[in-house]
Amino acid sequence: MSTRLYLLIIALFTFLSGFSQSFEKISLINKNMTSYPFNESNAYLSTDGNSLFFNSSDNINNIGGLIDKNDIWYRNRNNGLWEPPINLTQVNTNENEIILGLNNDILIVLRNRLINYYDINNQFKLLGREEIDGFSTNYNLLTGSINQKSDIIFLSLEGYGTYGVEDIYTSKKIDGKWGRLKNIGSDVNSLYQDISPFLISKDTLVFISNRDKLGYELFYAVNKNNNSWSEPIKMNQLNTYKSEVSLTYDYNSTNFLLSATTDSKTNSDIFFYGNNKNNIRITFNLNSGIKNGLVYINDNSIQFNSNIFSLPFEVADSYKFKFITDNFFIKDTLINIDKTKNISINLDPIESGSRVVLKNLLFKQSSADLDDESIPYLNDLLHLFKTNSNIKITIEGHTDNRGDFKSNIKLSKDRSETIRDFLVMNGIKKSQIKVKGLGSSKPRYSNDSENLRRLNRRVELFIN
């Protein structure tokens, strides 16, 4: 190792010790987001951590459609999980909106040559505009960021006098005005694309480059003085098999927000990297025969590829889980997440002789009508026929002990027929479904209270 490189590494890690974490001592934190079929990059968190703002390109849902190079979108976090993205229509236009930063809940957006400042806590009120000069506004690839003090901007573009394709330029604000963009020089810029610059600290610049011909990967360089930079060093931990698109840093959560694709052709997604020692990690252990499936957490889906898998949770709370996998009944359950632990989840196999109580399908008293809260669960029954379209089932209806016995027999059969009619309406053959009405003859619970009687007004399903 050269003396120069050794001293540089020592200096960098000395800086990072004050910065609170090293580039090399971080790990992936599951983003717990619903999938989104368009690009997500250039991400920033609000101060409270409950709103995520990002750019989306090549998105038919942008204000100007596919020709709109970038719109700003956002997600809100509810109960620790991220909700689907929303177009920030209060800010977006047909023009190219680039997020430069989110400092103290002021969203800073570059549009044409104007830097726009929006207050996210006041209905995105425009607080002011400032002009920056030194570049054309019609480039296909324009990326950049502003520092924490909002007085230094780095932009990547193919401007006059570039060393290759896109180079990194900078501008400083002096006496309230932005200086003309200047190329930061050949210490950092190469013959290849050098894009997505982000100033992590006052002297450490992170950027993405394809200079090593292995795809787009992350590098960093340290400013030695006002005129020169250290030789760029490729990151280890944050560079993965993915193709990196952007990297930002959130000083409140001390997390890196990485945008990356699985290859150069797929859409980019946002991943959180950081020191997750404060996260609650739950390891789920499903039936040994299960190889893959989906788990919905408060209606947000995550794919798993083993019967044993772990997920992190940022907030202690009660979460609704729905486990979906082939050849097993869908399982809904409510789990209180309060500490790191292992949880065994037993799913019932869909096979001859299996019997399950459809706990989420409850009926109104003296009626064949489902409770309103039960109706969304009807669609889960179609899962039974996914891997075996010829499966045959028996639906058994039950009532509580109130009322006439014969009337309850009829009522319970009507309840079974309610379920059958839904399946038939959705393409299942009527010949595959038998119905029975057993009235109050087979209670699962005592009928001593209304809550228990409500549970006896149930439907059971039997695989023939």
C-alpha positions in Angstrom: 0.0 0.0 0.0 1.4 3.4 -1.0 2.1 6.0 1.8 -0.4 8.4 0.1 -3.2 5.8 0.1 -2.5 4.8 3.6 -2.6 8.4 4.9 -5.8 9.0 2.9 -7.5 6.0 4.5 -6.4 7.1 8.0 -7.7 10.6 7.3 -11.0 9.3 6.0 -11.7 7.0 8.9 -10.7 9.8 11.3 -13.4 11.9 9.6 -15.9 9.1 9.7 -15.5 8.5 13.4 -16.9 12.0 14.0 -19.4 11.4 11.2 -21.0 8.6 13.3 -20.6 5.7 10.9 -18.2 4.2 8.4 -19.0 3.4 4.7 -17.8 0.0 5.5 -19.8 -0.7 8.7 -23.3 -0.5 7.4 -25.8 -3.1 6.3 -29.1 -3.3 4.4 -32.2 -2.4 6.2 -35.3 -3.8 4.6 -37.3 -0.9 3.0 -40.7 -2.5 3.7 -42.2 -0.7 0.6 -44.8 -1.7 -1.8 -43.3 -2.4 -5.2 -43.5 0.3 -7.8 -43.0 -0.4 -11.5 -41.1 2.9 -12.2 -37.8 4.5 -11.3 -37.2 5.8 -7.8 -34.0 7.7 -7.2 -32.5 10.7 -5.4 -34.4 10.1 -2.1 -34.7 12.3 0.9 -36.5 11.9 4.3 -38.5 14.6 6.2 -37.2 15.5 9.6 -39.7 13.2 11.4 -38.7 10.4 9.0 -42.4 9.8 8.0 -42.2 11.2 4.5 -39.9 10.1 1.7 -39.4 12.3 -1.3 -37.7 11.1 -4.5 -37.5 11.6 -8.3 -39.1 9.3 -10.8 -38.2 9.2 -14.5 -39.5 7.3 -17.5 -42.9 7.3 -15.7 -46.1 7.4 -17.6 -47.8 8.9 -14.5 -45.6 12.0 -14.4 -47.3 15.3 -15.2 -45.9 15.3 -18.7 -46.0 11.5 -19.2 -43.0 9.7 -20.5 -41.5 12.8 -22.1 -41.4 14.4 -18.6 -37.8 13.6 -17.6 -38.4 13.8 -13.8 -41.3 14.4 -11.4 -41.1 14.5 -7.6 -43.0 11.7 -5.8 -43.4 11.0 -2.1 -44.4 8.2 0.2 -45.8 8.5 3.8 -45.0 6.0 6.5 -47.8 4.6 8.6 -47.2 2.3 11.5 -43.6 1.8 10.4 -44.5 0.8 6.8 -44.3 2.8 3.7 -47.5 3.5 1.7 -47.7 3.6 -2.1 -46.2 6.7 -3.8 -48.0 9.9 -4.6 -47.2 12.4 -7.3 -46.3 15.8 -5.8 -48.7 17.7 -8.0 -48.3 20.9 -6.0 -44.8 21.2 -7.2 -44.5 19.2 -10.5 -44.8 20.7 -14.0 -44.1 19.4 -17.5 -40.5 20.5 -16.9 -37.6 18.5 -15.4 -37.8 18.7 -11.6 -34.6 17.5 -9.8 -34.5 17.2 -6.0 -31.3 18.8 -4.8 -32.0 18.3 -1.1 -34.4 18.4 1.8 -32.9 20.6 4.5 -35.0 21.4 7.6 -38.1 20.3 5.8 -37.4 22.8 3.0 -37.6 20.9 -0.3 -35.0 22.2 -2.7 -35.8 21.7 -6.4 -33.9 22.5 -9.6 -36.1 23.4 -12.5 -34.4 24.8 -15.6 -31.8 27.3 -14.1 -33.9 28.1 -11.1 -33.5 26.7 -7.6 -36.9 26.5 -5.9 -37.5 26.3 -2.2 -40.8 24.7 -0.9 -42.0 24.3 2.7 -43.3 20.7 3.0 -45.1 21.6 6.3 -47.0 24.4 4.8 -48.8 22.8 1.8 -45.5 23.1 -0.2 -45.6 26.9 -0.3 -43.0 28.3 -2.6 -40.6 30.3 -0.4 -38.3 31.7 -3.0 -36.3 31.1 -6.2 -32.7 31.6 -7.1 -30.9 31.5 -10.4 -27.8 29.4 -11.2 -25.9 29.9 -14.4 -23.4 27.9 -16.4 -25.3 25.0 -18.0 -28.0 24.2 -20.5 -31.3 22.8 -19.2 -32.0 20.2 -21.9 -29.7 17.4 -20.9 -31.1 13.9 -20.7 -29.1 13.1 -17.6 -28.9 15.8 -15.0 -28.2 14.9 -11.4 -27.1 16.8 -8.3 -27.4 17.8 -4.7 -27.0 20.7 -2.3 -25.1 20.5 1.0 -26.6 20.8 4.5 -25.9 24.5 4.7 -27.6 25.1 1.3 -24.6 27.1 0.0 -22.8 24.5 -2.2 -24.3 22.7 -5.1 -22.8 19.8 -7.1 -24.3 18.9 -10.5 -23.5 16.3 -13.0 -24.0 17.1 -16.7 -22.3 17.0 -20.0 -21.3 20.6 -20.2 -18.7 22.6 -22.0 -15.1 21.3 -21.5 -16.0 17.9 -20.0 -13.3 15.3 -19.7 -15.6 12.6 -21.1 -19.4 12.4 -20.9 -21.1 13.7 -17.8 -18.7 15.5 -15.4 -19.3 16.9 -11.9 -19.5 20.7 -11.5 -19.9 22.8 -8.5 -21.2 26.3 -7.5 -21.0 28.2 -4.2 -23.3 30.8 -2.9 -21.5 34.0 -2.0 -23.3 37.0 -0.6 -26.7 35.4 -1.5 -25.9 34.7 -5.1 -24.8 31.5 -6.8 -21.5 31.5 -8.7 -21.2 30.1 -12.2 -20.8 26.3 -12.3 -17.2 25.1 -12.5 -15.8 21.7 -13.4 -14.3 20.1 -10.2 -11.4 18.8 -12.3 -9.7 15.6 -13.5 -8.9 14.5 -10.0 -12.5 13.1 -9.9 -13.9 13.4 -13.4 -12.9 10.8 -15.9 -13.5 9.8 -19.6 -16.6 8.0 -18.5 -19.9 9.1 -16.8 -19.5 10.6 -13.4 -22.9 11.3 -12.0 -25.2 11.7 -8.9 -22.8 13.7 -6.7 -23.6 14.0 -3.0 -21.5 15.8 -0.4 -21.6 13.6 2.7 -19.6 16.1 4.8 -17.8 19.3 4.2 -15.0 17.4 2.4 -16.2 14.0 1.3 -18.0 13.7 -2.1 -19.8 10.5 -3.1 -20.7 9.9 -6.7 -21.4 7.1 -9.2 -19.2 6.2 -12.2 -18.9 3.5 -14.9 -15.1 4.2 -15.2 -14.1 0.6 -14.3 -16.4 -0.8 -17.0 -18.2 -3.0 -14.5 -21.3 -1.0 -14.5 -22.4 2.0 -12.4 -20.7 1.8 -9.0 -20.2 4.1 -6.0 -17.0 6.0 -5.4 -15.9 8.7 -3.0 -13.2 11.4 -2.9 -11.9 13.7 -0.2 -11.3 17.4 -0.8 -7.7 18.1 0.2 -8.1 21.8 -0.3 -10.2 24.2 -2.3 -8.6 23.2 -5.6 -7.9 19.5 -5.5 -9.5 16.1 -4.6 -8.0 12.8 -3.6 -8.0 9.9 -6.0 -11.6 8.4 -6.0 -11.9 5.1 -4.0 -14.6 2.6 -4.8 -16.9 1.7 -1.9 -17.1 -1.9 -0.8 -20.2 -2.3 1.4 -22.6 -0.1 -0.7 -21.6 -1.5 -4.0 -23.6 -4.7 -4.7 -24.6 -6.8 -7.8 -27.1 -4.0 -8.5 -26.5 -1.1 -10.8 -26.3 2.0 -8.5 -28.3 5.1 -9.5 -28.0 7.5 -6.6 -26.9 7.7 -3.0 -28.0 10.3 -0.4 -27.6 10.4 3.4 -30.1 11.3 6.0 -28.5 13.0 9.0 -31.4 12.4 11.3 -31.7 8.6 10.9 -28.0 8.2 10.0 -29.1 6.0 7.1 -27.9 6.0 3.5 -30.7 5.9 0.9 -29.4 4.0 -2.1 -31.2 3.8 -5.4 -30.2 0.8 -7.5 -31.4 -1.6 -10.2 -30.9 -5.3 -10.5 -29.3 -4.6 -13.9 -29.1 -1.8 -16.4 -32.5 -2.4 -17.8 -34.9 -2.7 -14.8 -36.4 0.1 -12.8 -34.5 1.5 -9.8 -35.7 1.1 -6.3 -34.8 2.7 -3.0 -32.9 0.7 -0.3 -32.0 1.8 3.2 -28.5 1.1 4.5 -27.4 2.0 8.0 -26.6 0.8 11.5 -29.7 -1.1 12.3 -28.8 -2.1 15.8 -31.9 -0.4 17.2 -34.2 -2.2 14.8 -36.4 -5.1 16.0 -35.6 -8.2 13.9 -38.2 -11.0 13.6 -37.3 -14.4 12.3 -40.3 -16.3 10.9 -40.3 -20.1 10.8 -43.0 -21.5 8.4 -43.8 -25.1 7.6 -40.8 -27.0 6.3 -42.4 -27.7 2.9 -42.8 -24.1 2.0 -40.2 -22.7 -0.4 -41.5 -19.2 -1.3 -44.5 -16.9 -1.1 -45.7 -13.5 -0.1 -46.2 -11.9 3.3 -48.4 -8.8 3.6 -47.6 -6.6 6.5 -50.4 -4.0 7.0 -51.2 -4.4 3.3 -47.6 -4.0 2.1 -46.2 -7.1 0.4 -42.8 -8.6 0.8 -41.6 -11.8 -1.1 -39.8 -14.5 0.8 -37.8 -17.4 -0.8 -37.4 -19.8 2.2 -39.6 -21.1 5.0 -37.2 -19.3 7.4 -36.7 -15.6 6.8 -36.1 -12.4 8.9 -37.5 -9.0 8.6 -36.6 -5.8 10.5 -39.1 -3.4 12.1 -38.4 0.1 13.0 -41.4 0.6 15.3 -42.7 -1.5 18.1 -46.4 -2.0 17.4 -49.1 -4.6 16.5 -48.9 -5.6 12.8 -51.4 -7.4 10.7 -49.7 -10.3 8.8 -51.1 -12.3 5.9 -49.0 -15.3 4.6 -49.7 -16.5 1.1 -48.0 -19.5 -0.5 -49.0 -22.2 -2.9 -50.7 -25.4 -1.5 -51.4 -23.8 1.9 -54.4 -21.9 3.2 -53.9 -18.2 3.5 -53.2 -17.3 7.1 -54.1 -13.9 8.7 -52.8 -13.1 12.1 -52.1 -10.1 14.3 -48.6 -10.1 16.0 -47.3 -7.7 18.6 -43.8 -6.7 17.6 -41.9 -5.5 20.7 -38.5 -7.2 20.7 -36.2 -9.3 18.5 -37.5 -12.9 18.5 -38.3 -16.0 16.5 -41.9 -16.7 15.6 -43.3 -20.1 14.3 -46.1 -19.7 11.9 -48.1 -22.9 11.1 -50.0 -22.8 7.8 -52.7 -25.4 7.0 -52.0 -27.5 3.9 -54.6 -27.6 1.1 -55.0 -31.3 0.9 -57.7 -34.0 1.1 -59.1 -34.2 4.7 -58.0 -30.7 5.7 -60.5 -28.6 7.6 -60.2 -24.9 8.6 -62.4 -22.4 10.2 -62.8 -19.3 8.1 -62.3 -17.1 11.1 -62.4 -13.9 9.1 -65.8 -14.7 7.6 -68.4 -13.8 10.3 -72.1 -13.2 9.8 -74.5 -10.7 11.2 -77.0 -12.0 13.8 -79.9 -14.0 12.3 -78.7 -13.2 8.8 -76.8 -14.8 5.9 -75.1 -11.4 5.3 -71.5 -11.1 6.2 -70.2 -8.5 8.5 -68.7 -5.6 6.6 -65.2 -6.3 7.9 -65.4 -9.9 6.5 -66.2 -9.0 2.9 -62.6 -8.3 1.9 -61.5 -11.8 2.9 -63.8 -13.5 0.4 -61.2 -13.1 -2.3 -58.8 -15.2 -0.2 -60.9 -18.3 -0.9 -60.0 -18.2 -4.6 -56.4 -19.1 -3.5 -57.7 -22.6 -2.9 -58.1 -23.2 -6.6 -54.9 -21.7 -7.7 -52.7 -24.8 -7.9 -55.6 -27.4 -8.3 -58.5 -26.0 -10.3 -60.4 -29.2 -9.9 -60.3 -29.4 -6.1 -63.6 -30.2 -4.4 -64.7 -28.6 -1.2 -67.6 -28.7 1.4 -68.7 -25.5 3.0 -70.4 -26.0 6.4 -72.4 -23.2 7.9 -73.0 -22.8 11.7 -75.1 -20.6 14.0 -75.2 -19.8 17.7 -77.8 -21.4 19.9 -80.4 -18.7 19.9 -83.6 -19.1 17.9 -85.5 -22.1 16.6 -83.3 -25.2 15.8 -84.9 -25.8 12.3 -84.7 -22.2 11.4 -81.0 -22.2 12.4 -80.4 -25.2 10.1 -81.8 -23.2 7.2 -79.9 -20.1 8.2 -76.6 -21.9 8.4 -77.2 -23.5 5.0 -78.0 -20.0 3.6 -74.6 -18.8 5.0 -72.8 -21.7 3.2 -74.6 -20.8 0.0 -73.5 -17.1 0.4 -69.9 -18.3 0.2 -70.6 -20.8 -2.6 -72.4 -18.1 -4.7 -69.3 -15.8 -4.4 -67.0 -18.6 -5.7 -69.3 -19.5 -8.6 -69.5 -15.8 -9.6 -65.7 -15.8 -9.8 -65.5 -18.8 -12.1 -65.5 -21.8 -9.8 -67.7 -24.7 -11.0 -70.8 -25.2 -8.8 -70.2 -29.0 -9.0 -67.0 -28.5 -7.1 -68.8 -27.1 -4.0 -71.1 -28.8 -1.6 -72.9 -26.9 1.1 -74.2 -28.0 4.5 -76.2 -26.3 7.2 -75.5 -27.6 10.7 -77.2 -24.9 12.7 -76.2 -24.8 16.4 -75.4 -28.6 16.5 -71.6 -28.2 16.5 -70.6 -25.1 18.5 -66.9 -24.5 18.9 -67.3 -22.1 21.8 -69.8 -21.7 24.6 -72.8 -19.5 23.9 -72.4 -17.6 27.2 -71.7 -14.2 25.8 -72.3 -12.3 22.6 -68.7 -12.4 21.7 -68.6 -16.2 21.9 -71.9 -16.5 20.1 -70.5 -14.3 17.3 -67.6 -16.8 16.9 -70.1 -19.6 16.6 -71.8 -17.9 13.7 -69.1 -19.2 11.4 -68.2 -21.1 8.3 -65.9 -24.1 8.1 -64.3 -25.4 4.9 -63.4 -29.1 4.3 -61.2 -30.4 1.4 -62.9 -33.5 0.0 
